[in-house]
Structure formats: structure tokens, C-alpha cells
């Protein structure tokens, strides 16, 4: 039988895991999307791809951004540059 201490430890562990997941979804992902938008604006303004890895990374982030019209518009412009 599981003791009360182990049960409390597992509950706290699950709560911390939930907090980490929520932090990554609601803080880290929007920050990555903002970075991708800023970088995509620079790439579009220059009109050429200087770093292929960065271009692919930014394009992927913009493609997976949700409910962001600016990201969708920039993704289309980057897709035309390919």
C-alpha cells in the first residue's frame, strides 16, 4: 500500500509537470512566435535568404503559429522566397 507521503509526492510531481507544460505553452511558444515574426520581417525586407537553417526554422515556427494573421502573412511571403 502506498503511504501518504508518497501519494503527496506524486501529486506534487504531477502539479509541477503541469506547471512546466503550461509555462511552455503560454509563455515560451508565444515568445518563439514573436521572435520568428521579427526574424521573418528582416528576411523579407532583405529579400534574400542568408542562413538556410534559420530560414527553415523561422518558416516552421510561422507555419505552426495559431491565430496569428501576421505570422500567416509572413509565412506566405517566405514560402514565395523559397
N, CA, C and O atoms as a CHARMM CRD file, in Angstrom:
* protein
*
  328
    1    1 UNK  N      0.83500  -1.17800   0.00000 PROA 1      0.00000
    2    1 UNK  CA     0.00000   0.00000   0.00000 PROA 1      0.00000
    3    1 UNK  C      0.88300   1.24600   0.00000 PROA 1      0.00000
    4    1 UNK  O      1.91500   1.28800   0.67100 PROA 1      0.00000
    5    2 UNK  N      0.47000   2.25000  -0.75400 PROA 2      0.00000
    6    2 UNK  CA     1.24200   3.48700  -0.87000 PROA 2      0.00000
    7    2 UNK  C      0.97000   4.35500   0.34800 PROA 2      0.00000
    8    2 UNK  O     -0.17800   4.56900   0.73700 PROA 2      0.00000
    9    3 UNK  N      2.04300   4.84600   0.93600 PROA 3      0.00000
   10    3 UNK  CA     1.86500   5.70000   2.10600 PROA 3      0.00000
   11    3 UNK  C      1.43900   7.10200   1.68300 PROA 3      0.00000
   12    3 UNK  O      1.52200   7.46000   0.50800 PROA 3      0.00000
   13    4 UNK  N      0.99300   7.87300   2.63400 PROA 4      0.00000
   14    4 UNK  CA     0.51100   9.23200   2.38900 PROA 4      0.00000
   15    4 UNK  C      1.62300  10.12200   1.85100 PROA 4      0.00000
   16    4 UNK  O      1.37100  10.97900   1.00400 PROA 4      0.00000
   17    5 UNK  N      2.83500   9.93300   2.32700 PROA 5      0.00000
   18    5 UNK  CA     3.95800  10.75800   1.87000 PROA 5      0.00000
   19    5 UNK  C      4.23400  10.53300   0.38800 PROA 5      0.00000
   20    5 UNK  O      4.45700  11.49100  -0.35300 PROA 5      0.00000
   21    6 UNK  N      4.22000   9.29300  -0.04600 PROA 6      0.00000
   22    6 UNK  CA     4.43800   9.00500  -1.45800 PROA 6      0.00000
   23    6 UNK  C      3.30700   9.57300  -2.31500 PROA 6      0.00000
   24    6 UNK  O      3.54900  10.10300  -3.39900 PROA 6      0.00000
   25    7 UNK  N      2.08700   9.46000  -1.83000 PROA 7      0.00000
   26    7 UNK  CA     0.94100   9.98600  -2.55500 PROA 7      0.00000
   27    7 UNK  C      1.05000  11.50300  -2.71500 PROA 7      0.00000
   28    7 UNK  O      0.80800  12.02700  -3.80200 PROA 7      0.00000
   29    8 UNK  N      1.40900  12.20400  -1.65400 PROA 8      0.00000
   30    8 UNK  CA     1.59700  13.65200  -1.73000 PROA 8      0.00000
   31    8 UNK  C      2.75500  14.01600  -2.66400 PROA 8      0.00000
   32    8 UNK  O      2.68200  14.99800  -3.40200 PROA 8      0.00000
   33    9 UNK  N      3.81800  13.21800  -2.62300 PROA 9      0.00000
   34    9 UNK  CA     4.95900  13.46300  -3.50800 PROA 9      0.00000
   35    9 UNK  C      4.54200  13.32400  -4.97000 PROA 9      0.00000
   36    9 UNK  O      4.91700  14.15500  -5.79800 PROA 9      0.00000
   37   10 UNK  N      3.77800  12.29800  -5.29700 PROA 10     0.00000
   38   10 UNK  CA     3.33800  12.08600  -6.67000 PROA 10     0.00000
   39   10 UNK  C      2.37300  13.18300  -7.12400 PROA 10     0.00000
   40   10 UNK  O      2.40900  13.61000  -8.27800 PROA 10     0.00000
   41   11 UNK  N      1.51300  13.63500  -6.21200 PROA 11     0.00000
   42   11 UNK  CA     0.60300  14.73300  -6.55300 PROA 11     0.00000
   43   11 UNK  C      1.39600  16.00200  -6.84100 PROA 11     0.00000
   44   11 UNK  O      1.11300  16.69500  -7.81900 PROA 11     0.00000
   45   12 UNK  N      2.37100  16.31300  -6.01800 PROA 12     0.00000
   46   12 UNK  CA     3.21000  17.49800  -6.23400 PROA 12     0.00000
   47   12 UNK  C      4.01000  17.36900  -7.52700 PROA 12     0.00000
   48   12 UNK  O      4.18000  18.34600  -8.25600 PROA 12     0.00000
   49   13 UNK  N      4.49200  16.18000  -7.80600 PROA 13     0.00000
   50   13 UNK  CA     5.23900  15.95200  -9.03900 PROA 13     0.00000
   51   13 UNK  C      4.36300  16.19600 -10.26200 PROA 13     0.00000
   52   13 UNK  O      4.81100  16.82400 -11.22200 PROA 13     0.00000
   53   14 UNK  N      3.13800  15.71700 -10.24500 PROA 14     0.00000
   54   14 UNK  CA     2.21200  15.94200 -11.34800 PROA 14     0.00000
   55   14 UNK  C      1.84000  17.41300 -11.48600 PROA 14     0.00000
   56   14 UNK  O      1.70900  17.91500 -12.60200 PROA 14     0.00000
   57   15 UNK  N      1.66800  18.10700 -10.36600 PROA 15     0.00000
   58   15 UNK  CA     1.37800  19.54200 -10.41700 PROA 15     0.00000
   59   15 UNK  C      2.54500  20.32200 -11.01800 PROA 15     0.00000
   60   15 UNK  O      2.33600  21.24300 -11.80700 PROA 15     0.00000
   61   16 UNK  N      3.76000  19.95800 -10.65000 PROA 16     0.00000
   62   16 UNK  CA     4.93200  20.63600 -11.22500 PROA 16     0.00000
   63   16 UNK  C      5.05800  20.35100 -12.71200 PROA 16     0.00000
   64   16 UNK  O      5.40500  21.24200 -13.48700 PROA 16     0.00000
   65   17 UNK  N      4.78400  19.12800 -13.11300 PROA 17     0.00000
   66   17 UNK  CA     4.81400  18.78300 -14.53300 PROA 17     0.00000
   67   17 UNK  C      3.77100  19.58500 -15.30100 PROA 17     0.00000
   68   17 UNK  O      4.04900  20.07100 -16.39800 PROA 17     0.00000
   69   18 UNK  N      2.59300  19.72700 -14.74800 PROA 18     0.00000
   70   18 UNK  CA     1.55700  20.54400 -15.36500 PROA 18     0.00000
   71   18 UNK  C      1.96300  22.00200 -15.46600 PROA 18     0.00000
   72   18 UNK  O      1.66800  22.65900 -16.46500 PROA 18     0.00000
   73   19 UNK  N      2.63500  22.51700 -14.44800 PROA 19     0.00000
   74   19 UNK  CA     3.09400  23.90700 -14.47400 PROA 19     0.00000
   75   19 UNK  C      4.14800  24.11600 -15.55900 PROA 19     0.00000
   76   19 UNK  O      4.14600  25.14900 -16.23000 PROA 19     0.00000
   77   20 UNK  N      5.03100  23.16600 -15.73600 PROA 20     0.00000
   78   20 UNK  CA     6.05400  23.27200 -16.77500 PROA 20     0.00000
   79   20 UNK  C      5.42000  23.23700 -18.16100 PROA 20     0.00000
   80   20 UNK  O      5.80600  24.00400 -19.04400 PROA 20     0.00000
   81   21 UNK  N      4.47100  22.36900 -18.34800 PROA 21     0.00000
   82   21 UNK  CA     3.79100  22.27600 -19.64400 PROA 21     0.00000
   83   21 UNK  C      3.00800  23.55300 -19.92100 PROA 21     0.00000
   84   21 UNK  O      3.05800  24.07600 -21.03400 PROA 21     0.00000
   85   22 UNK  N      2.28700  24.06100 -18.93000 PROA 22     0.00000
   86   22 UNK  CA     1.52200  25.29800 -19.10800 PROA 22     0.00000
   87   22 UNK  C      2.44800  26.47600 -19.40200 PROA 22     0.00000
   88   22 UNK  O      2.12800  27.31800 -20.24100 PROA 22     0.00000
   89   23 UNK  N      3.58600  26.54300 -18.72300 PROA 23     0.00000
   90   23 UNK  CA     4.54900  27.62200 -18.94700 PROA 23     0.00000
   91   23 UNK  C      5.08000  27.57400 -20.37600 PROA 23     0.00000
   92   23 UNK  O      5.21400  28.60700 -21.03100 PROA 23     0.00000
   93   24 UNK  N      5.37800  26.37800 -20.85000 PROA 24     0.00000
   94   24 UNK  CA     5.91100  26.27400 -22.21000 PROA 24     0.00000
   95   24 UNK  C      4.86300  26.63100 -23.25400 PROA 24     0.00000
   96   24 UNK  O      5.19600  27.21500 -24.28600 PROA 24     0.00000
   97   25 UNK  N      3.59600  26.28800 -23.00400 PROA 25     0.00000
   98   25 UNK  CA     2.53900  26.58600 -23.97600 PROA 25     0.00000
   99   25 UNK  C      2.13400  28.04600 -23.97700 PROA 25     0.00000
  100   25 UNK  O      1.88200  28.61300 -25.04000 PROA 25     0.00000
  101   26 UNK  N      2.06600  28.66600 -22.81200 PROA 26     0.00000
  102   26 UNK  CA     1.52700  30.01600 -22.71200 PROA 26     0.00000
  103   26 UNK  C      2.58100  31.11000 -22.61800 PROA 26     0.00000
  104   26 UNK  O      2.23800  32.28900 -22.71700 PROA 26     0.00000
  105   27 UNK  N      3.85000  30.76200 -22.43000 PROA 27     0.00000
  106   27 UNK  CA     4.90500  31.77300 -22.34900 PROA 27     0.00000
  107   27 UNK  C      5.96200  31.54300 -23.42400 PROA 27     0.00000
  108   27 UNK  O      6.24600  32.44700 -24.21000 PROA 27     0.00000
  109   28 UNK  N      6.54300  30.36200 -23.47100 PROA 28     0.00000
  110   28 UNK  CA     7.65000  30.09200 -24.39000 PROA 28     0.00000
  111   28 UNK  C      7.18700  30.10700 -25.84100 PROA 28     0.00000
  112   28 UNK  O      7.83000  30.74200 -26.67500 PROA 28     0.00000
  113   29 UNK  N      6.09900  29.43100 -26.16400 PROA 29     0.00000
  114   29 UNK  CA     5.61800  29.35900 -27.55400 PROA 29     0.00000
  115   29 UNK  C      5.27900  30.73500 -28.12900 PROA 29     0.00000
  116   29 UNK  O      5.68400  31.02200 -29.25500 PROA 29     0.00000
  117   30 UNK  N      4.55000  31.60700 -27.40500 PROA 30     0.00000
  118   30 UNK  CA     4.31300  32.95000 -27.95700 PROA 30     0.00000
  119   30 UNK  C      5.59200  33.77100 -28.14100 PROA 30     0.00000
  120   30 UNK  O      5.69900  34.54900 -29.08900 PROA 30     0.00000
  121   31 UNK  N      6.56000  33.60000 -27.24000 PROA 31     0.00000
  122   31 UNK  CA     7.82800  34.31000 -27.39900 PROA 31     0.00000
  123   31 UNK  C      8.57500  33.81600 -28.63900 PROA 31     0.00000
  124   31 UNK  O      9.16500  34.61200 -29.36800 PROA 31     0.00000
  125   32 UNK  N      8.54800  32.51000 -28.87600 PROA 32     0.00000
  126   32 UNK  CA     9.16800  31.96900 -30.08100 PROA 32     0.00000
  127   32 UNK  C      8.47400  32.48600 -31.32900 PROA 32     0.00000
  128   32 UNK  O      9.13300  32.78700 -32.32500 PROA 32     0.00000
  129   33 UNK  N      7.17000  32.59000 -31.28900 PROA 33     0.00000
  130   33 UNK  CA     6.42500  33.10100 -32.44100 PROA 33     0.00000
  131   33 UNK  C      6.77400  34.55100 -32.70300 PROA 33     0.00000
  132   33 UNK  O      6.95800  34.94200 -33.85500 PROA 33     0.00000
  133   34 UNK  N      6.87000  35.36100 -31.64800 PROA 34     0.00000
  134   34 UNK  CA     7.25400  36.77400 -31.81700 PROA 34     0.00000
  135   34 UNK  C      8.65300  36.88000 -32.41600 PROA 34     0.00000
  136   34 UNK  O      8.89600  37.70400 -33.29800 PROA 34     0.00000
  137   35 UNK  N      9.58000  36.03400 -31.93000 PROA 35     0.00000
  138   35 UNK  CA    10.94200  36.05600 -32.47500 PROA 35     0.00000
  139   35 UNK  C     10.92000  35.68200 -33.95100 PROA 35     0.00000
  140   35 UNK  O     11.60900  36.29700 -34.76500 PROA 35     0.00000
  141   36 UNK  N     10.12700  34.67500 -34.29200 PROA 36     0.00000
  142   36 UNK  CA    10.04000  34.23700 -35.68600 PROA 36     0.00000
  143   36 UNK  C      9.45900  35.33100 -36.57100 PROA 36     0.00000
  144   36 UNK  O      9.90100  35.50100 -37.70800 PROA 36     0.00000
  145   37 UNK  N      8.47800  36.07600 -36.07300 PROA 37     0.00000
  146   37 UNK  CA     7.88700  37.16800 -36.85400 PROA 37     0.00000
  147   37 UNK  C      8.91300  38.27000 -37.08800 PROA 37     0.00000
  148   37 UNK  O      9.02500  38.78700 -38.19900 PROA 37     0.00000
  149   38 UNK  N      9.65400  38.62800 -36.05700 PROA 38     0.00000
  150   38 UNK  CA    10.67500  39.67500 -36.20300 PROA 38     0.00000
  151   38 UNK  C     11.75200  39.23900 -37.18600 PROA 38     0.00000
  152   38 UNK  O     12.17500  40.02200 -38.03700 PROA 38     0.00000
  153   39 UNK  N     12.18900  38.00700 -37.07300 PROA 39     0.00000
  154   39 UNK  CA    13.21900  37.49500 -37.97500 PROA 39     0.00000
  155   39 UNK  C     12.69700  37.38700 -39.40600 PROA 39     0.00000
  156   39 UNK  O     13.42000  37.68600 -40.35600 PROA 39     0.00000
  157   40 UNK  N     11.45400  36.96300 -39.56000 PROA 40     0.00000
  158   40 UNK  CA    10.86200  36.85500 -40.90400 PROA 40     0.00000
  159   40 UNK  C     10.74000  38.22600 -41.55300 PROA 40     0.00000
  160   40 UNK  O     10.95400  38.36200 -42.75800 PROA 40     0.00000
  161   41 UNK  N     10.40100  39.23400 -40.77300 PROA 41     0.00000
  162   41 UNK  CA    10.33100  40.59600 -41.32100 PROA 41     0.00000
  163   41 UNK  C     11.69100  41.03600 -41.84500 PROA 41     0.00000
  164   41 UNK  O     11.78000  41.67300 -42.89400 PROA 41     0.00000
  165   42 UNK  N     12.75100  40.69600 -41.11500 PROA 42     0.00000
  166   42 UNK  CA    14.11200  41.03700 -41.56300 PROA 42     0.00000
  167   42 UNK  C     14.45500  40.30900 -42.86300 PROA 42     0.00000
  168   42 UNK  O     15.01400  40.90000 -43.78700 PROA 42     0.00000
  169   43 UNK  N     14.11500  39.02600 -42.92400 PROA 43     0.00000
  170   43 UNK  CA    14.41500  38.22800 -44.12300 PROA 43     0.00000
  171   43 UNK  C     13.66100  38.78100 -45.32200 PROA 43     0.00000
  172   43 UNK  O     14.22800  38.91500 -46.40600 PROA 43     0.00000
  173   44 UNK  N     12.38000  39.10200 -45.13300 PROA 44     0.00000
  174   44 UNK  CA    11.56300  39.63100 -46.23200 PROA 44     0.00000
  175   44 UNK  C     12.07500  41.00300 -46.66000 PROA 44     0.00000
  176   44 UNK  O     12.09700  41.31700 -47.85000 PROA 44     0.00000
  177   45 UNK  N     12.48500  41.82000 -45.69300 PROA 45     0.00000
  178   45 UNK  CA    12.99200  43.15100 -46.02500 PROA 45     0.00000
  179   45 UNK  C     14.28400  43.07000 -46.83700 PROA 45     0.00000
  180   45 UNK  O     14.49300  43.86000 -47.75700 PROA 45     0.00000
  181   46 UNK  N     15.15100  42.11000 -46.49300 PROA 46     0.00000
  182   46 UNK  CA    16.40400  41.94600 -47.24400 PROA 46     0.00000
  183   46 UNK  C     16.14200  41.31500 -48.61000 PROA 46     0.00000
  184   46 UNK  O     16.87300  41.58000 -49.56400 PROA 46     0.00000
  185   47 UNK  N     15.12200  40.49700 -48.70900 PROA 47     0.00000
  186   47 UNK  CA    14.76400  39.88000 -49.97300 PROA 47     0.00000
  187   47 UNK  C     15.60800  38.68400 -50.35900 PROA 47     0.00000
  188   47 UNK  O     15.49600  38.18700 -51.48000 PROA 47     0.00000
  189   48 UNK  N     16.44900  38.21300 -49.45900 PROA 48     0.00000
  190   48 UNK  CA    17.25500  37.02300 -49.76500 PROA 48     0.00000
  191   48 UNK  C     17.48000  36.20300 -48.50500 PROA 48     0.00000
  192   48 UNK  O     17.40400  36.70800 -47.38500 PROA 48     0.00000
  193   49 UNK  N     17.75600  34.93700 -48.72100 PROA 49     0.00000
  194   49 UNK  CA    17.98500  34.00400 -47.61700 PROA 49     0.00000
  195   49 UNK  C     19.48000  33.93400 -47.36600 PROA 49     0.00000
  196   49 UNK  O     20.24100  33.48800 -48.22600 PROA 49     0.00000
  197   50 UNK  N     19.90500  34.37900 -46.17400 PROA 50     0.00000
  198   50 UNK  CA    21.32900  34.33800 -45.85500 PROA 50     0.00000
  199   50 UNK  C     21.71100  33.07500 -45.10100 PROA 50     0.00000
  200   50 UNK  O     22.77700  32.50300 -45.33300 PROA 50     0.00000
  201   51 UNK  N     20.84300  32.64400 -44.20400 PROA 51     0.00000
  202   51 UNK  CA    21.11600  31.46900 -43.39000 PROA 51     0.00000
  203   51 UNK  C     19.98900  30.45800 -43.61900 PROA 51     0.00000
  204   51 UNK  O     18.86100  30.67600 -43.17900 PROA 51     0.00000
  205   52 UNK  N     20.28800  29.37500 -44.29500 PROA 52     0.00000
  206   52 UNK  CA    19.26300  28.39000 -44.65300 PROA 52     0.00000
  207   52 UNK  C     18.63000  27.74500 -43.43000 PROA 52     0.00000
  208   52 UNK  O     17.41900  27.52500 -43.41100 PROA 52     0.00000
  209   53 UNK  N     19.42400  27.43600 -42.40800 PROA 53     0.00000
  210   53 UNK  CA    18.89000  26.81600 -41.20200 PROA 53     0.00000
  211   53 UNK  C     17.90200  27.75300 -40.51600 PROA 53     0.00000
  212   53 UNK  O     16.81600  27.33400 -40.11600 PROA 53     0.00000
  213   54 UNK  N     18.28500  29.02700 -40.38200 PROA 54     0.00000
  214   54 UNK  CA    17.41000  29.99700 -39.73700 PROA 54     0.00000
  215   54 UNK  C     16.12700  30.19300 -40.54700 PROA 54     0.00000
  216   54 UNK  O     15.04300  30.32300 -39.97900 PROA 54     0.00000
  217   55 UNK  N     16.25200  30.21300 -41.85800 PROA 55     0.00000
  218   55 UNK  CA    15.08000  30.36000 -42.71900 PROA 55     0.00000
  219   55 UNK  C     14.10500  29.20800 -42.50800 PROA 55     0.00000
  220   55 UNK  O     12.90400  29.43300 -42.36100 PROA 55     0.00000
  221   56 UNK  N     14.60900  27.98100 -42.49300 PROA 56     0.00000
  222   56 UNK  CA    13.73800  26.82200 -42.28000 PROA 56     0.00000
  223   56 UNK  C     13.10500  26.83900 -40.89600 PROA 56     0.00000
  224   56 UNK  O     11.93400  26.49500 -40.73800 PROA 56     0.00000
  225   57 UNK  N     13.88400  27.24100 -39.89100 PROA 57     0.00000
  226   57 UNK  CA    13.39100  27.29100 -38.51900 PROA 57     0.00000
  227   57 UNK  C     12.28400  28.33400 -38.37700 PROA 57     0.00000
  228   57 UNK  O     11.24500  28.06100 -37.77700 PROA 57     0.00000
  229   58 UNK  N     12.50400  29.51500 -38.92200 PROA 58     0.00000
  230   58 UNK  CA    11.50500  30.57900 -38.86200 PROA 58     0.00000
  231   58 UNK  C     10.25500  30.17600 -39.63900 PROA 58     0.00000
  232   58 UNK  O      9.13800  30.40200 -39.17500 PROA 58     0.00000
  233   59 UNK  N     10.43400  29.58900 -40.79800 PROA 59     0.00000
  234   59 UNK  CA     9.29900  29.15900 -41.60500 PROA 59     0.00000
  235   59 UNK  C      8.46300  28.11800 -40.87200 PROA 59     0.00000
  236   59 UNK  O      7.23400  28.16200 -40.92700 PROA 59     0.00000
  237   60 UNK  N      9.10900  27.18900 -40.19300 PROA 60     0.00000
  238   60 UNK  CA     8.39600  26.15800 -39.43100 PROA 60     0.00000
  239   60 UNK  C      7.63200  26.77400 -38.26800 PROA 60     0.00000
  240   60 UNK  O      6.49000  26.39700 -38.00700 PROA 60     0.00000
  241   61 UNK  N      8.25200  27.71900 -37.56700 PROA 61     0.00000
  242   61 UNK  CA     7.57300  28.35600 -36.43800 PROA 61     0.00000
  243   61 UNK  C      6.36000  29.16000 -36.89500 PROA 61     0.00000
  244   61 UNK  O      5.31800  29.14900 -36.24100 PROA 61     0.00000
  245   62 UNK  N      6.49900  29.85000 -38.01000 PROA 62     0.00000
  246   62 UNK  CA     5.37700  30.63100 -38.51600 PROA 62     0.00000
  247   62 UNK  C      4.25400  29.72600 -39.01400 PROA 62     0.00000
  248   62 UNK  O      3.07700  30.05600 -38.87300 PROA 62     0.00000
  249   63 UNK  N      4.61800  28.59600 -39.59200 PROA 63     0.00000
  250   63 UNK  CA     3.60800  27.66700 -40.10500 PROA 63     0.00000
  251   63 UNK  C      2.78500  27.04300 -38.97700 PROA 63     0.00000
  252   63 UNK  O      1.61900  26.69900 -39.17400 PROA 63     0.00000
  253   64 UNK  N      3.38600  26.89900 -37.80300 PROA 64     0.00000
  254   64 UNK  CA     2.67800  26.27000 -36.68800 PROA 64     0.00000
  255   64 UNK  C      2.06400  27.28000 -35.73300 PROA 64     0.00000
  256   64 UNK  O      1.45500  26.88900 -34.73700 PROA 64     0.00000
  257   65 UNK  N      2.20900  28.58000 -36.01400 PROA 65     0.00000
  258   65 UNK  CA     1.61300  29.60600 -35.15000 PROA 65     0.00000
  259   65 UNK  C      0.09500  29.57300 -35.30200 PROA 65     0.00000
  260   65 UNK  O     -0.43100  29.44900 -36.40800 PROA 65     0.00000
  261   66 UNK  N     -0.58100  29.68300 -34.19600 PROA 66     0.00000
  262   66 UNK  CA    -2.04400  29.61400 -34.21500 PROA 66     0.00000
  263   66 UNK  C     -2.64700  30.99800 -34.01700 PROA 66     0.00000
  264   66 UNK  O     -2.16100  31.79100 -33.21000 PROA 66     0.00000
  265   67 UNK  N     -3.70500  31.27600 -34.76000 PROA 67     0.00000
  266   67 UNK  CA    -4.48300  32.50700 -34.62700 PROA 67     0.00000
  267   67 UNK  C     -3.62100  33.76200 -34.71700 PROA 67     0.00000
  268   67 UNK  O     -3.81200  34.70400 -33.94800 PROA 67     0.00000
  269   68 UNK  N     -2.69200  33.77700 -35.63800 PROA 68     0.00000
  270   68 UNK  CA    -1.82600  34.93800 -35.82400 PROA 68     0.00000
  271   68 UNK  C     -1.77800  35.25500 -37.31600 PROA 68     0.00000
  272   68 UNK  O     -1.07900  34.59200 -38.08300 PROA 68     0.00000
  273   69 UNK  N     -2.52400  36.27100 -37.71100 PROA 69     0.00000
  274   69 UNK  CA    -2.60200  36.61700 -39.12600 PROA 69     0.00000
  275   69 UNK  C     -1.28300  37.15300 -39.65700 PROA 69     0.00000
  276   69 UNK  O     -0.93000  36.91800 -40.81300 PROA 69     0.00000
  277   70 UNK  N     -0.54900  37.87800 -38.80500 PROA 70     0.00000
  278   70 UNK  CA     0.75100  38.40500 -39.22000 PROA 70     0.00000
  279   70 UNK  C      1.71700  37.25900 -39.52900 PROA 70     0.00000
  280   70 UNK  O      2.46300  37.31500 -40.50600 PROA 70     0.00000
  281   71 UNK  N      1.69700  36.23200 -38.69700 PROA 71     0.00000
  282   71 UNK  CA     2.55000  35.06800 -38.92600 PROA 71     0.00000
  283   71 UNK  C      2.16600  34.35100 -40.21500 PROA 71     0.00000
  284   71 UNK  O      3.03600  33.91100 -40.96700 PROA 71     0.00000
  285   72 UNK  N      0.87800  34.23400 -40.47100 PROA 72     0.00000
  286   72 UNK  CA     0.42000  33.56500 -41.69400 PROA 72     0.00000
  287   72 UNK  C      0.84700  34.35100 -42.93300 PROA 72     0.00000
  288   72 UNK  O      1.29200  33.76800 -43.92200 PROA 72     0.00000
  289   73 UNK  N      0.71000  35.67300 -42.87300 PROA 73     0.00000
  290   73 UNK  CA     1.10300  36.51700 -43.99700 PROA 73     0.00000
  291   73 UNK  C      2.61000  36.42500 -44.25900 PROA 73     0.00000
  292   73 UNK  O      3.04100  36.30700 -45.40600 PROA 73     0.00000
  293   74 UNK  N      3.39500  36.47800 -43.20200 PROA 74     0.00000
  294   74 UNK  CA     4.85300  36.36500 -43.37000 PROA 74     0.00000
  295   74 UNK  C      5.24400  34.98500 -43.86400 PROA 74     0.00000
  296   74 UNK  O      6.17500  34.85400 -44.65800 PROA 74     0.00000
  297   75 UNK  N      4.54400  33.94700 -43.40400 PROA 75     0.00000
  298   75 UNK  CA     4.85700  32.59800 -43.86700 PROA 75     0.00000
  299   75 UNK  C      4.62600  32.48600 -45.37100 PROA 75     0.00000
  300   75 UNK  O      5.41700  31.86600 -46.08100 PROA 75     0.00000
  301   76 UNK  N      3.55000  33.08200 -45.84800 PROA 76     0.00000
  302   76 UNK  CA     3.27500  33.06000 -47.29100 PROA 76     0.00000
  303   76 UNK  C      4.38100  33.79000 -48.07200 PROA 76     0.00000
  304   76 UNK  O      4.79900  33.34000 -49.13900 PROA 76     0.00000
  305   77 UNK  N      4.84400  34.91500 -47.52800 PROA 77     0.00000
  306   77 UNK  CA     5.91800  35.65100 -48.19900 PROA 77     0.00000
  307   77 UNK  C      7.21900  34.86100 -48.19900 PROA 77     0.00000
  308   77 UNK  O      7.95900  34.87400 -49.18300 PROA 77     0.00000
  309   78 UNK  N      7.49700  34.17500 -47.09600 PROA 78     0.00000
  310   78 UNK  CA     8.70300  33.33500 -47.03200 PROA 78     0.00000
  311   78 UNK  C      8.57700  32.14700 -47.98000 PROA 78     0.00000
  312   78 UNK  O      9.56000  31.72700 -48.59000 PROA 78     0.00000
  313   79 UNK  N      7.37600  31.61300 -48.10200 PROA 79     0.00000
  314   79 UNK  CA     7.15900  30.47300 -48.98900 PROA 79     0.00000
  315   79 UNK  C      7.40200  30.87800 -50.44800 PROA 79     0.00000
  316   79 UNK  O      7.89500  30.07500 -51.24100 PROA 79     0.00000
  317   80 UNK  N      7.06100  32.10500 -50.79800 PROA 80     0.00000
  318   80 UNK  CA     7.32400  32.59100 -52.14800 PROA 80     0.00000
  319   80 UNK  C      8.82100  32.76200 -52.39900 PROA 80     0.00000
  320   80 UNK  O      9.27700  32.64100 -53.53600 PROA 80     0.00000
  321   81 UNK  N      9.58500  33.04300 -51.34400 PROA 81     0.00000
  322   81 UNK  CA    11.02400  33.26700 -51.49600 PROA 81     0.00000
  323   81 UNK  C     11.80000  31.97300 -51.70100 PROA 81     0.00000
  324   81 UNK  O     12.93200  32.00800 -52.18400 PROA 81     0.00000
  325   82 UNK  N     11.22100  30.84000 -51.34600 PROA 82     0.00000
  326   82 UNK  CA    11.93100  29.55100 -51.43100 PROA 82     0.00000
  327   82 UNK  C     12.55100  29.34300 -52.76300 PROA 82     0.00000
  328   82 UNK  O     13.18200  28.31200 -52.99600 PROA 82     0.00000
